[in-house]
Amino acid sequence: ETGVTQSPTHLIKTRGQQVTLRCSSQSGHNTVSWYQQALGQGPQFIFQYYREEENGRGNFPPRFSGLQFPNYSSELNVNALELDDSALYLCASSIPPDTQYFGPGTRLTVL
Amino acid sequence: TQLLEQSPQFLSIQEGENLTVYCNSSSVFSSLQWYRQEPGEGPVLLVTVVTGGEVKKLKRLTFQFGDARKDSSLHITAAQPGDTGLYLCAGTGLSGNTGKLIFGQGTTLQVKP
């Protein structure tokens, strides 16, 4: 148990739809990072939020966007879903520069 | 672009055998972390290595960071079925953004009883 929770656990969408994934960080952690993990691969960094501001972004298109709220929870939004967006989406919380603690992930399937 | 290459990608061994997983890069990392991930769960941190040449032990697991901080290895002694899982190495670059972990593609370990 890392204290990081994500919802929903599983989600099925169709191409072109939009999706919002949610992450509650561990108590006291002000930073949330989001990762995409395709089947059989390691996670890839999408972006990080620190005190409600984006603080670094990986090689993902603008249709991947996010928010961080005053309580440091976070959302990942993906517009115009594509088949290749099917993956496990992980969030991790931390107090930089310390260890990131990962949530269990949201499994997104795009049909 | 910093990349981490893990090898082997898949390992199936019998209980009691030893194994080593490698994590290599042409880039220098300020630190390297090893995670273990089980199906349906997020990665769980096993260890962080920071100093070149550093060796850390966690029960039957031994982790080493290369002298040049470009590579790392994970050695498991007398593997047990409970060690089965996906092992991931992840590095923090020298750019200073400690939030951006660069992961290897993972090594799937299966330990048969």
Interface residues (C-beta under 8 A of the other chain):
Chain A: T2 V4 T31 S33 Y35 G40 Q41 G42 P43 Q44 F45 Q48 Y50 N55 G56 G58 L90 A92 S94 P96 P97 T99 Q100 Y101 F102 G103 P104 G105 R107
Chain B: L4 Q6 Q33 Y35 G40 E41 G42 P43 V44 L45 T48 L88 A90 N97 T98 G99 K100 L101 I102 F103 G104 Q105 G106 T108
